[in-house]
Amino acid sequence: MRIFVYPGSFDPVTNGHLDIIDRAAKLCDKLIVAVLKNRSKTPAFTMEERVSFLEQVLDGRGNVEVIPFSGLLVDFMKEHNATTVIKGLRAVSDFEYEFQMALLNKNLAPEVETLFMMTNIKYSYLSSSAVRELASYGGNIRDLVPEKIVDQIYDKLKAY
């Protein structure tokens, strides 16, 4: 069974993330969307909210599972018998960081492969941080995130 992992903070999940998820899910038997608790970031949304958002928008995608995690990605992958990390790239600047992380993961676990997927050009400018900032000022995020979670994002970010 080919199990791939798409890790990220998903703070919040965007249409760009969904594009990568849908495309990656076609390449494997099972895709785990691994929601990262990153010690170096303070998320706007709790782990529970981020997992819930993903579960709401991924409902019905049979080979996709959402799992929260903290710690080393390679340990998570071994625990779930996953072979490949999926990373979405928007720009060259994304590649530089992700390339370093892929090499580090390869050093820690030589059996782990990293597959870089270019984002759809219509999402090349899109980031979770841009969504958070726009929503906190009441800007329109309806074309940026899944419709199912738009109001939940606005409700949470009104406090910002």
Phi and psi in radians as a Rosetta constraint file:
Dihedral C 1 N 2 CA 2 C 2 CIRCULARHARMONIC -1.551 0.35
Dihedral N 2 CA 2 C 2 N 3 CIRCULARHARMONIC 1.941 0.35
Dihedral C 2 N 3 CA 3 C 3 CIRCULARHARMONIC -1.960 0.35
Dihedral N 3 CA 3 C 3 N 4 CIRCULARHARMONIC 2.147 0.35
Dihedral C 3 N 4 CA 4 C 4 CIRCULARHARMONIC -1.949 0.35
Dihedral N 4 CA 4 C 4 N 5 CIRCULARHARMONIC 2.717 0.35
Dihedral C 4 N 5 CA 5 C 5 CIRCULARHARMONIC -2.178 0.35
Dihedral N 5 CA 5 C 5 N 6 CIRCULARHARMONIC 2.266 0.35
Dihedral C 5 N 6 CA 6 C 6 CIRCULARHARMONIC -1.957 0.35
Dihedral N 6 CA 6 C 6 N 7 CIRCULARHARMONIC 1.697 0.35
Dihedral C 6 N 7 CA 7 C 7 CIRCULARHARMONIC -1.554 0.35
Dihedral N 7 CA 7 C 7 N 8 CIRCULARHARMONIC 2.659 0.35
Dihedral C 7 N 8 CA 8 C 8 CIRCULARHARMONIC 3.075 0.35
Dihedral N 8 CA 8 C 8 N 9 CIRCULARHARMONIC 2.967 0.35
Dihedral C 8 N 9 CA 9 C 9 CIRCULARHARMONIC -1.489 0.35
Dihedral N 9 CA 9 C 9 N 10 CIRCULARHARMONIC -0.505 0.35
Dihedral C 9 N 10 CA 10 C 10 CIRCULARHARMONIC 0.859 0.35
Dihedral N 10 CA 10 C 10 N 11 CIRCULARHARMONIC 1.006 0.35
Dihedral C 10 N 11 CA 11 C 11 CIRCULARHARMONIC -2.047 0.35
Dihedral N 11 CA 11 C 11 N 12 CIRCULARHARMONIC 1.163 0.35
Dihedral C 11 N 12 CA 12 C 12 CIRCULARHARMONIC -1.701 0.35
Dihedral N 12 CA 12 C 12 N 13 CIRCULARHARMONIC 3.056 0.35
Dihedral C 12 N 13 CA 13 C 13 CIRCULARHARMONIC -1.117 0.35
Dihedral N 13 CA 13 C 13 N 14 CIRCULARHARMONIC 2.458 0.35
Dihedral C 13 N 14 CA 14 C 14 CIRCULARHARMONIC -2.069 0.35
Dihedral N 14 CA 14 C 14 N 15 CIRCULARHARMONIC 2.991 0.35
Dihedral C 14 N 15 CA 15 C 15 CIRCULARHARMONIC -1.120 0.35
Dihedral N 15 CA 15 C 15 N 16 CIRCULARHARMONIC -0.481 0.35
Dihedral C 15 N 16 CA 16 C 16 CIRCULARHARMONIC -1.132 0.35
Dihedral N 16 CA 16 C 16 N 17 CIRCULARHARMONIC -0.752 0.35
Dihedral C 16 N 17 CA 17 C 17 CIRCULARHARMONIC -1.044 0.35
Dihedral N 17 CA 17 C 17 N 18 CIRCULARHARMONIC -0.798 0.35
Dihedral C 17 N 18 CA 18 C 18 CIRCULARHARMONIC -1.083 0.35
Dihedral N 18 CA 18 C 18 N 19 CIRCULARHARMONIC -0.640 0.35
Dihedral C 18 N 19 CA 19 C 19 CIRCULARHARMONIC -1.055 0.35
Dihedral N 19 CA 19 C 19 N 20 CIRCULARHARMONIC -0.803 0.35
Dihedral C 19 N 20 CA 20 C 20 CIRCULARHARMONIC -1.129 0.35
Dihedral N 20 CA 20 C 20 N 21 CIRCULARHARMONIC -0.758 0.35
Dihedral C 20 N 21 CA 21 C 21 CIRCULARHARMONIC -1.033 0.35
Dihedral N 21 CA 21 C 21 N 22 CIRCULARHARMONIC -0.856 0.35
Dihedral C 21 N 22 CA 22 C 22 CIRCULARHARMONIC -1.091 0.35
Dihedral N 22 CA 22 C 22 N 23 CIRCULARHARMONIC -0.714 0.35
Dihedral C 22 N 23 CA 23 C 23 CIRCULARHARMONIC -1.253 0.35
Dihedral N 23 CA 23 C 23 N 24 CIRCULARHARMONIC -0.721 0.35
Dihedral C 23 N 24 CA 24 C 24 CIRCULARHARMONIC -1.170 0.35
Dihedral N 24 CA 24 C 24 N 25 CIRCULARHARMONIC -0.639 0.35
Dihedral C 24 N 25 CA 25 C 25 CIRCULARHARMONIC -1.079 0.35
Dihedral N 25 CA 25 C 25 N 26 CIRCULARHARMONIC -0.420 0.35
Dihedral C 25 N 26 CA 26 C 26 CIRCULARHARMONIC -1.337 0.35
Dihedral N 26 CA 26 C 26 N 27 CIRCULARHARMONIC -0.250 0.35
Dihedral C 26 N 27 CA 27 C 27 CIRCULARHARMONIC -1.690 0.35
Dihedral N 27 CA 27 C 27 N 28 CIRCULARHARMONIC -0.107 0.35
Dihedral C 27 N 28 CA 28 C 28 CIRCULARHARMONIC -2.460 0.35
Dihedral N 28 CA 28 C 28 N 29 CIRCULARHARMONIC 2.977 0.35
Dihedral C 28 N 29 CA 29 C 29 CIRCULARHARMONIC -1.391 0.35
Dihedral N 29 CA 29 C 29 N 30 CIRCULARHARMONIC -0.593 0.35
Dihedral C 29 N 30 CA 30 C 30 CIRCULARHARMONIC -2.522 0.35
Dihedral N 30 CA 30 C 30 N 31 CIRCULARHARMONIC 2.332 0.35
Dihedral C 30 N 31 CA 31 C 31 CIRCULARHARMONIC -2.024 0.35
Dihedral N 31 CA 31 C 31 N 32 CIRCULARHARMONIC 2.131 0.35
Dihedral C 31 N 32 CA 32 C 32 CIRCULARHARMONIC -1.722 0.35
Dihedral N 32 CA 32 C 32 N 33 CIRCULARHARMONIC 2.117 0.35
Dihedral C 32 N 33 CA 33 C 33 CIRCULARHARMONIC -1.577 0.35
Dihedral N 33 CA 33 C 33 N 34 CIRCULARHARMONIC 1.873 0.35
Dihedral C 33 N 34 CA 34 C 34 CIRCULARHARMONIC -1.686 0.35
Dihedral N 34 CA 34 C 34 N 35 CIRCULARHARMONIC 1.958 0.35
Dihedral C 34 N 35 CA 35 C 35 CIRCULARHARMONIC -1.551 0.35
Dihedral N 35 CA 35 C 35 N 36 CIRCULARHARMONIC 1.985 0.35
Dihedral C 35 N 36 CA 36 C 36 CIRCULARHARMONIC -1.498 0.35
Dihedral N 36 CA 36 C 36 N 37 CIRCULARHARMONIC 2.320 0.35
Dihedral C 36 N 37 CA 37 C 37 CIRCULARHARMONIC -1.631 0.35
Dihedral N 37 CA 37 C 37 N 38 CIRCULARHARMONIC 1.825 0.35
Dihedral C 37 N 38 CA 38 C 38 CIRCULARHARMONIC -1.691 0.35
Dihedral N 38 CA 38 C 38 N 39 CIRCULARHARMONIC 2.065 0.35
Dihedral C 38 N 39 CA 39 C 39 CIRCULARHARMONIC -1.118 0.35
Dihedral N 39 CA 39 C 39 N 40 CIRCULARHARMONIC -0.433 0.35
Dihedral C 39 N 40 CA 40 C 40 CIRCULARHARMONIC -1.550 0.35
Dihedral N 40 CA 40 C 40 N 41 CIRCULARHARMONIC -0.043 0.35
Dihedral C 40 N 41 CA 41 C 41 CIRCULARHARMONIC -2.187 0.35
Dihedral N 41 CA 41 C 41 N 42 CIRCULARHARMONIC 2.524 0.35
Dihedral C 41 N 42 CA 42 C 42 CIRCULARHARMONIC -1.836 0.35
Dihedral N 42 CA 42 C 42 N 43 CIRCULARHARMONIC 1.866 0.35
Dihedral C 42 N 43 CA 43 C 43 CIRCULARHARMONIC -1.261 0.35
Dihedral N 43 CA 43 C 43 N 44 CIRCULARHARMONIC 2.673 0.35
Dihedral C 43 N 44 CA 44 C 44 CIRCULARHARMONIC -1.306 0.35
Dihedral N 44 CA 44 C 44 N 45 CIRCULARHARMONIC -0.533 0.35
Dihedral C 44 N 45 CA 45 C 45 CIRCULARHARMONIC -1.975 0.35
Dihedral N 45 CA 45 C 45 N 46 CIRCULARHARMONIC 2.494 0.35
Dihedral C 45 N 46 CA 46 C 46 CIRCULARHARMONIC -1.173 0.35
Dihedral N 46 CA 46 C 46 N 47 CIRCULARHARMONIC 2.877 0.35
Dihedral C 46 N 47 CA 47 C 47 CIRCULARHARMONIC -0.986 0.35
Dihedral N 47 CA 47 C 47 N 48 CIRCULARHARMONIC -0.770 0.35
Dihedral C 47 N 48 CA 48 C 48 CIRCULARHARMONIC -1.075 0.35
Dihedral N 48 CA 48 C 48 N 49 CIRCULARHARMONIC -0.717 0.35
Dihedral C 48 N 49 CA 49 C 49 CIRCULARHARMONIC -1.152 0.35
Dihedral N 49 CA 49 C 49 N 50 CIRCULARHARMONIC -0.754 0.35
Dihedral C 49 N 50 CA 50 C 50 CIRCULARHARMONIC -1.137 0.35
Dihedral N 50 CA 50 C 50 N 51 CIRCULARHARMONIC -0.733 0.35
Dihedral C 50 N 51 CA 51 C 51 CIRCULARHARMONIC -1.120 0.35
Dihedral N 51 CA 51 C 51 N 52 CIRCULARHARMONIC -0.768 0.35
Dihedral C 51 N 52 CA 52 C 52 CIRCULARHARMONIC -1.066 0.35
Dihedral N 52 CA 52 C 52 N 53 CIRCULARHARMONIC -0.786 0.35
Dihedral C 52 N 53 CA 53 C 53 CIRCULARHARMONIC -0.968 0.35
Dihedral N 53 CA 53 C 53 N 54 CIRCULARHARMONIC -0.851 0.35
Dihedral C 53 N 54 CA 54 C 54 CIRCULARHARMONIC -1.105 0.35
Dihedral N 54 CA 54 C 54 N 55 CIRCULARHARMONIC -0.767 0.35
Dihedral C 54 N 55 CA 55 C 55 CIRCULARHARMONIC -1.090 0.35
Dihedral N 55 CA 55 C 55 N 56 CIRCULARHARMONIC -0.684 0.35
Dihedral C 55 N 56 CA 56 C 56 CIRCULARHARMONIC -1.090 0.35
Dihedral N 56 CA 56 C 56 N 57 CIRCULARHARMONIC -0.787 0.35
Dihedral C 56 N 57 CA 57 C 57 CIRCULARHARMONIC -1.480 0.35
Dihedral N 57 CA 57 C 57 N 58 CIRCULARHARMONIC -0.298 0.35
Dihedral C 57 N 58 CA 58 C 58 CIRCULARHARMONIC -1.733 0.35
Dihedral N 58 CA 58 C 58 N 59 CIRCULARHARMONIC 0.043 0.35
Dihedral C 58 N 59 CA 59 C 59 CIRCULARHARMONIC -0.947 0.35
Dihedral N 59 CA 59 C 59 N 60 CIRCULARHARMONIC 2.253 0.35
Dihedral C 59 N 60 CA 60 C 60 CIRCULARHARMONIC 1.684 0.35
Dihedral N 60 CA 60 C 60 N 61 CIRCULARHARMONIC -0.147 0.35
Dihedral C 60 N 61 CA 61 C 61 CIRCULARHARMONIC -1.583 0.35
Dihedral N 61 CA 61 C 61 N 62 CIRCULARHARMONIC 1.713 0.35
Dihedral C 61 N 62 CA 62 C 62 CIRCULARHARMONIC -1.023 0.35
Dihedral N 62 CA 62 C 62 N 63 CIRCULARHARMONIC -0.588 0.35
Dihedral C 62 N 63 CA 63 C 63 CIRCULARHARMONIC -1.804 0.35
Dihedral N 63 CA 63 C 63 N 64 CIRCULARHARMONIC 0.340 0.35
Dihedral C 63 N 64 CA 64 C 64 CIRCULARHARMONIC -2.031 0.35
Dihedral N 64 CA 64 C 64 N 65 CIRCULARHARMONIC 2.274 0.35
Dihedral C 64 N 65 CA 65 C 65 CIRCULARHARMONIC -2.225 0.35
Dihedral N 65 CA 65 C 65 N 66 CIRCULARHARMONIC 2.444 0.35
Dihedral C 65 N 66 CA 66 C 66 CIRCULARHARMONIC -1.813 0.35
Dihedral N 66 CA 66 C 66 N 67 CIRCULARHARMONIC 2.210 0.35
Dihedral C 66 N 67 CA 67 C 67 CIRCULARHARMONIC -2.402 0.35
Dihedral N 67 CA 67 C 67 N 68 CIRCULARHARMONIC 2.208 0.35
Dihedral C 67 N 68 CA 68 C 68 CIRCULARHARMONIC -1.336 0.35
Dihedral N 68 CA 68 C 68 N 69 CIRCULARHARMONIC 2.641 0.35
Dihedral C 68 N 69 CA 69 C 69 CIRCULARHARMONIC -2.739 0.35
Dihedral N 69 CA 69 C 69 N 70 CIRCULARHARMONIC 2.767 0.35
Dihedral C 69 N 70 CA 70 C 70 CIRCULARHARMONIC -2.394 0.35
Dihedral N 70 CA 70 C 70 N 71 CIRCULARHARMONIC 2.809 0.35
Dihedral C 70 N 71 CA 71 C 71 CIRCULARHARMONIC 1.804 0.35
Dihedral N 71 CA 71 C 71 N 72 CIRCULARHARMONIC -2.819 0.35
Dihedral C 71 N 72 CA 72 C 72 CIRCULARHARMONIC -1.380 0.35
Dihedral N 72 CA 72 C 72 N 73 CIRCULARHARMONIC 2.337 0.35
Dihedral C 72 N 73 CA 73 C 73 CIRCULARHARMONIC -1.046 0.35
Dihedral N 73 CA 73 C 73 N 74 CIRCULARHARMONIC -0.718 0.35
Dihedral C 73 N 74 CA 74 C 74 CIRCULARHARMONIC -1.120 0.35
Dihedral N 74 CA 74 C 74 N 75 CIRCULARHARMONIC -0.580 0.35
Dihedral C 74 N 75 CA 75 C 75 CIRCULARHARMONIC -1.173 0.35
Dihedral N 75 CA 75 C 75 N 76 CIRCULARHARMONIC -0.751 0.35
Dihedral C 75 N 76 CA 76 C 76 CIRCULARHARMONIC -1.039 0.35
Dihedral N 76 CA 76 C 76 N 77 CIRCULARHARMONIC -0.746 0.35
Dihedral C 76 N 77 CA 77 C 77 CIRCULARHARMONIC -1.129 0.35
Dihedral N 77 CA 77 C 77 N 78 CIRCULARHARMONIC -0.752 0.35
Dihedral C 77 N 78 CA 78 C 78 CIRCULARHARMONIC -1.075 0.35
Dihedral N 78 CA 78 C 78 N 79 CIRCULARHARMONIC -0.747 0.35
Dihedral C 78 N 79 CA 79 C 79 CIRCULARHARMONIC -1.036 0.35
Dihedral N 79 CA 79 C 79 N 80 CIRCULARHARMONIC -0.569 0.35
Dihedral C 79 N 80 CA 80 C 80 CIRCULARHARMONIC -1.855 0.35
Dihedral N 80 CA 80 C 80 N 81 CIRCULARHARMONIC 0.209 0.35
Dihedral C 80 N 81 CA 81 C 81 CIRCULARHARMONIC 0.958 0.35
Dihedral N 81 CA 81 C 81 N 82 CIRCULARHARMONIC 0.629 0.35
Dihedral C 81 N 82 CA 82 C 82 CIRCULARHARMONIC -1.565 0.35
Dihedral N 82 CA 82 C 82 N 83 CIRCULARHARMONIC 2.589 0.35
Dihedral C 82 N 83 CA 83 C 83 CIRCULARHARMONIC -1.953 0.35
Dihedral N 83 CA 83 C 83 N 84 CIRCULARHARMONIC -0.404 0.35
Dihedral C 83 N 84 CA 84 C 84 CIRCULARHARMONIC -2.381 0.35
Dihedral N 84 CA 84 C 84 N 85 CIRCULARHARMONIC 2.354 0.35
Dihedral C 84 N 85 CA 85 C 85 CIRCULARHARMONIC -1.656 0.35
Dihedral N 85 CA 85 C 85 N 86 CIRCULARHARMONIC 2.327 0.35
Dihedral C 85 N 86 CA 86 C 86 CIRCULARHARMONIC -1.764 0.35
Dihedral N 86 CA 86 C 86 N 87 CIRCULARHARMONIC 2.256 0.35
Dihedral C 86 N 87 CA 87 C 87 CIRCULARHARMONIC -2.274 0.35
Dihedral N 87 CA 87 C 87 N 88 CIRCULARHARMONIC 2.237 0.35
Dihedral C 87 N 88 CA 88 C 88 CIRCULARHARMONIC -1.533 0.35
Dihedral N 88 CA 88 C 88 N 89 CIRCULARHARMONIC 2.447 0.35
Dihedral C 88 N 89 CA 89 C 89 CIRCULARHARMONIC -2.130 0.35
Dihedral N 89 CA 89 C 89 N 90 CIRCULARHARMONIC 2.270 0.35
Dihedral C 89 N 90 CA 90 C 90 CIRCULARHARMONIC -1.750 0.35
Dihedral N 90 CA 90 C 90 N 91 CIRCULARHARMONIC -0.607 0.35
Dihedral C 90 N 91 CA 91 C 91 CIRCULARHARMONIC -2.656 0.35
Dihedral N 91 CA 91 C 91 N 92 CIRCULARHARMONIC 3.001 0.35
Dihedral C 91 N 92 CA 92 C 92 CIRCULARHARMONIC -1.014 0.35
Dihedral N 92 CA 92 C 92 N 93 CIRCULARHARMONIC -0.638 0.35
Dihedral C 92 N 93 CA 93 C 93 CIRCULARHARMONIC -1.083 0.35
Dihedral N 93 CA 93 C 93 N 94 CIRCULARHARMONIC -0.635 0.35
Dihedral C 93 N 94 CA 94 C 94 CIRCULARHARMONIC -1.089 0.35
Dihedral N 94 CA 94 C 94 N 95 CIRCULARHARMONIC -0.742 0.35
Dihedral C 94 N 95 CA 95 C 95 CIRCULARHARMONIC -1.064 0.35
Dihedral N 95 CA 95 C 95 N 96 CIRCULARHARMONIC -0.747 0.35
Dihedral C 95 N 96 CA 96 C 96 CIRCULARHARMONIC -0.988 0.35
Dihedral N 96 CA 96 C 96 N 97 CIRCULARHARMONIC -0.848 0.35
Dihedral C 96 N 97 CA 97 C 97 CIRCULARHARMONIC -1.183 0.35
Dihedral N 97 CA 97 C 97 N 98 CIRCULARHARMONIC -0.844 0.35
Dihedral C 97 N 98 CA 98 C 98 CIRCULARHARMONIC -1.147 0.35
Dihedral N 98 CA 98 C 98 N 99 CIRCULARHARMONIC -0.574 0.35
Dihedral C 98 N 99 CA 99 C 99 CIRCULARHARMONIC -1.109 0.35
Dihedral N 99 CA 99 C 99 N 100 CIRCULARHARMONIC -0.769 0.35
Dihedral C 99 N 100 CA 100 C 100 CIRCULARHARMONIC -1.068 0.35
Dihedral N 100 CA 100 C 100 N 101 CIRCULARHARMONIC -0.755 0.35
Dihedral C 100 N 101 CA 101 C 101 CIRCULARHARMONIC -1.142 0.35
Dihedral N 101 CA 101 C 101 N 102 CIRCULARHARMONIC -0.681 0.35
Dihedral C 101 N 102 CA 102 C 102 CIRCULARHARMONIC -1.093 0.35
Dihedral N 102 CA 102 C 102 N 103 CIRCULARHARMONIC -0.731 0.35
Dihedral C 102 N 103 CA 103 C 103 CIRCULARHARMONIC -1.149 0.35
Dihedral N 103 CA 103 C 103 N 104 CIRCULARHARMONIC -0.703 0.35
Dihedral C 103 N 104 CA 104 C 104 CIRCULARHARMONIC -1.087 0.35
Dihedral N 104 CA 104 C 104 N 105 CIRCULARHARMONIC -0.815 0.35
Dihedral C 104 N 105 CA 105 C 105 CIRCULARHARMONIC -1.069 0.35
Dihedral N 105 CA 105 C 105 N 106 CIRCULARHARMONIC -0.695 0.35
Dihedral C 105 N 106 CA 106 C 106 CIRCULARHARMONIC -1.117 0.35
Dihedral N 106 CA 106 C 106 N 107 CIRCULARHARMONIC -0.644 0.35
Dihedral C 106 N 107 CA 107 C 107 CIRCULARHARMONIC -1.153 0.35
Dihedral N 107 CA 107 C 107 N 108 CIRCULARHARMONIC -0.713 0.35
Dihedral C 107 N 108 CA 108 C 108 CIRCULARHARMONIC -1.315 0.35
Dihedral N 108 CA 108 C 108 N 109 CIRCULARHARMONIC -0.596 0.35
Dihedral C 108 N 109 CA 109 C 109 CIRCULARHARMONIC -2.534 0.35
Dihedral N 109 CA 109 C 109 N 110 CIRCULARHARMONIC 1.566 0.35
Dihedral C 109 N 110 CA 110 C 110 CIRCULARHARMONIC -0.988 0.35
Dihedral N 110 CA 110 C 110 N 111 CIRCULARHARMONIC -0.409 0.35
Dihedral C 110 N 111 CA 111 C 111 CIRCULARHARMONIC -1.363 0.35
Dihedral N 111 CA 111 C 111 N 112 CIRCULARHARMONIC -0.215 0.35
Dihedral C 111 N 112 CA 112 C 112 CIRCULARHARMONIC -1.486 0.35
Dihedral N 112 CA 112 C 112 N 113 CIRCULARHARMONIC 2.227 0.35
Dihedral C 112 N 113 CA 113 C 113 CIRCULARHARMONIC -1.812 0.35
Dihedral N 113 CA 113 C 113 N 114 CIRCULARHARMONIC 2.706 0.35
Dihedral C 113 N 114 CA 114 C 114 CIRCULARHARMONIC -2.106 0.35
Dihedral N 114 CA 114 C 114 N 115 CIRCULARHARMONIC 2.250 0.35
Dihedral C 114 N 115 CA 115 C 115 CIRCULARHARMONIC -1.942 0.35
Dihedral N 115 CA 115 C 115 N 116 CIRCULARHARMONIC 2.047 0.35
Dihedral C 115 N 116 CA 116 C 116 CIRCULARHARMONIC -1.582 0.35
Dihedral N 116 CA 116 C 116 N 117 CIRCULARHARMONIC 2.262 0.35
Dihedral C 116 N 117 CA 117 C 117 CIRCULARHARMONIC -2.086 0.35
Dihedral N 117 CA 117 C 117 N 118 CIRCULARHARMONIC 2.199 0.35
Dihedral C 117 N 118 CA 118 C 118 CIRCULARHARMONIC -1.253 0.35
Dihedral N 118 CA 118 C 118 N 119 CIRCULARHARMONIC 2.422 0.35
Dihedral C 118 N 119 CA 119 C 119 CIRCULARHARMONIC -1.239 0.35
Dihedral N 119 CA 119 C 119 N 120 CIRCULARHARMONIC 2.706 0.35
Dihedral C 119 N 120 CA 120 C 120 CIRCULARHARMONIC -1.071 0.35
Dihedral N 120 CA 120 C 120 N 121 CIRCULARHARMONIC 2.412 0.35
Dihedral C 120 N 121 CA 121 C 121 CIRCULARHARMONIC -1.002 0.35
Dihedral N 121 CA 121 C 121 N 122 CIRCULARHARMONIC -0.517 0.35
Dihedral C 121 N 122 CA 122 C 122 CIRCULARHARMONIC -1.229 0.35
Dihedral N 122 CA 122 C 122 N 123 CIRCULARHARMONIC -0.194 0.35
Dihedral C 122 N 123 CA 123 C 123 CIRCULARHARMONIC -1.965 0.35
Dihedral N 123 CA 123 C 123 N 124 CIRCULARHARMONIC 0.170 0.35
Dihedral C 123 N 124 CA 124 C 124 CIRCULARHARMONIC -1.118 0.35
Dihedral N 124 CA 124 C 124 N 125 CIRCULARHARMONIC -0.381 0.35
Dihedral C 124 N 125 CA 125 C 125 CIRCULARHARMONIC -1.671 0.35
Dihedral N 125 CA 125 C 125 N 126 CIRCULARHARMONIC -0.139 0.35
Dihedral C 125 N 126 CA 126 C 126 CIRCULARHARMONIC -1.496 0.35
Dihedral N 126 CA 126 C 126 N 127 CIRCULARHARMONIC 2.335 0.35
Dihedral C 126 N 127 CA 127 C 127 CIRCULARHARMONIC -2.522 0.35
Dihedral N 127 CA 127 C 127 N 128 CIRCULARHARMONIC 2.746 0.35
Dihedral C 127 N 128 CA 128 C 128 CIRCULARHARMONIC -1.074 0.35
Dihedral N 128 CA 128 C 128 N 129 CIRCULARHARMONIC -0.673 0.35
Dihedral C 128 N 129 CA 129 C 129 CIRCULARHARMONIC -1.129 0.35
Dihedral N 129 CA 129 C 129 N 130 CIRCULARHARMONIC -0.651 0.35
Dihedral C 129 N 130 CA 130 C 130 CIRCULARHARMONIC -1.141 0.35
Dihedral N 130 CA 130 C 130 N 131 CIRCULARHARMONIC -0.696 0.35
Dihedral C 130 N 131 CA 131 C 131 CIRCULARHARMONIC -1.087 0.35
Dihedral N 131 CA 131 C 131 N 132 CIRCULARHARMONIC -0.804 0.35
Dihedral C 131 N 132 CA 132 C 132 CIRCULARHARMONIC -1.049 0.35
Dihedral N 132 CA 132 C 132 N 133 CIRCULARHARMONIC -0.810 0.35
Dihedral C 132 N 133 CA 133 C 133 CIRCULARHARMONIC -1.121 0.35
Dihedral N 133 CA 133 C 133 N 134 CIRCULARHARMONIC -0.814 0.35
Dihedral C 133 N 134 CA 134 C 134 CIRCULARHARMONIC -1.066 0.35
Dihedral N 134 CA 134 C 134 N 135 CIRCULARHARMONIC -0.800 0.35
Dihedral C 134 N 135 CA 135 C 135 CIRCULARHARMONIC -1.138 0.35
Dihedral N 135 CA 135 C 135 N 136 CIRCULARHARMONIC -0.638 0.35
Dihedral C 135 N 136 CA 136 C 136 CIRCULARHARMONIC -1.139 0.35
Dihedral N 136 CA 136 C 136 N 137 CIRCULARHARMONIC -0.407 0.35
Dihedral C 136 N 137 CA 137 C 137 CIRCULARHARMONIC -1.720 0.35
Dihedral N 137 CA 137 C 137 N 138 CIRCULARHARMONIC 0.134 0.35
Dihedral C 137 N 138 CA 138 C 138 CIRCULARHARMONIC 1.395 0.35
Dihedral N 138 CA 138 C 138 N 139 CIRCULARHARMONIC 0.215 0.35
Dihedral C 138 N 139 CA 139 C 139 CIRCULARHARMONIC -1.231 0.35
Dihedral N 139 CA 139 C 139 N 140 CIRCULARHARMONIC 2.828 0.35
Dihedral C 139 N 140 CA 140 C 140 CIRCULARHARMONIC -1.357 0.35
Dihedral N 140 CA 140 C 140 N 141 CIRCULARHARMONIC 2.049 0.35
Dihedral C 140 N 141 CA 141 C 141 CIRCULARHARMONIC -1.951 0.35
Dihedral N 141 CA 141 C 141 N 142 CIRCULARHARMONIC 0.131 0.35
Dihedral C 141 N 142 CA 142 C 142 CIRCULARHARMONIC -1.077 0.35
Dihedral N 142 CA 142 C 142 N 143 CIRCULARHARMONIC -0.469 0.35
Dihedral C 142 N 143 CA 143 C 143 CIRCULARHARMONIC -1.604 0.35
Dihedral N 143 CA 143 C 143 N 144 CIRCULARHARMONIC -0.011 0.35
Dihedral C 143 N 144 CA 144 C 144 CIRCULARHARMONIC -1.829 0.35
Dihedral N 144 CA 144 C 144 N 145 CIRCULARHARMONIC -0.483 0.35
Dihedral C 144 N 145 CA 145 C 145 CIRCULARHARMONIC -2.271 0.35
Dihedral N 145 CA 145 C 145 N 146 CIRCULARHARMONIC 2.807 0.35
Dihedral C 145 N 146 CA 146 C 146 CIRCULARHARMONIC -1.056 0.35
Dihedral N 146 CA 146 C 146 N 147 CIRCULARHARMONIC 2.420 0.35
Dihedral C 146 N 147 CA 147 C 147 CIRCULARHARMONIC -0.954 0.35
Dihedral N 147 CA 147 C 147 N 148 CIRCULARHARMONIC -0.638 0.35
Dihedral C 147 N 148 CA 148 C 148 CIRCULARHARMONIC -1.010 0.35
Dihedral N 148 CA 148 C 148 N 149 CIRCULARHARMONIC -0.444 0.35
Dihedral C 148 N 149 CA 149 C 149 CIRCULARHARMONIC -1.997 0.35
Dihedral N 149 CA 149 C 149 N 150 CIRCULARHARMONIC 0.047 0.35
Dihedral C 149 N 150 CA 150 C 150 CIRCULARHARMONIC -0.969 0.35
Dihedral N 150 CA 150 C 150 N 151 CIRCULARHARMONIC -0.928 0.35
Dihedral C 150 N 151 CA 151 C 151 CIRCULARHARMONIC -1.122 0.35
Dihedral N 151 CA 151 C 151 N 152 CIRCULARHARMONIC -0.622 0.35
Dihedral C 151 N 152 CA 152 C 152 CIRCULARHARMONIC -1.129 0.35
Dihedral N 152 CA 152 C 152 N 153 CIRCULARHARMONIC -0.652 0.35
Dihedral C 152 N 153 CA 153 C 153 CIRCULARHARMONIC -1.163 0.35
Dihedral N 153 CA 153 C 153 N 154 CIRCULARHARMONIC -0.835 0.35
Dihedral C 153 N 154 CA 154 C 154 CIRCULARHARMONIC -1.024 0.35
Dihedral N 154 CA 154 C 154 N 155 CIRCULARHARMONIC -0.792 0.35
Dihedral C 154 N 155 CA 155 C 155 CIRCULARHARMONIC -1.019 0.35
Dihedral N 155 CA 155 C 155 N 156 CIRCULARHARMONIC -0.758 0.35
Dihedral C 155 N 156 CA 156 C 156 CIRCULARHARMONIC -1.225 0.35
Dihedral N 156 CA 156 C 156 N 157 CIRCULARHARMONIC -0.722 0.35
Dihedral C 156 N 157 CA 157 C 157 CIRCULARHARMONIC -1.479 0.35
Dihedral N 157 CA 157 C 157 N 158 CIRCULARHARMONIC -0.095 0.35
Dihedral C 157 N 158 CA 158 C 158 CIRCULARHARMONIC -1.081 0.35
Dihedral N 158 CA 158 C 158 N 159 CIRCULARHARMONIC -0.474 0.35
Dihedral C 158 N 159 CA 159 C 159 CIRCULARHARMONIC -1.281 0.35
Dihedral N 159 CA 159 C 159 N 160 CIRCULARHARMONIC -0.269 0.35
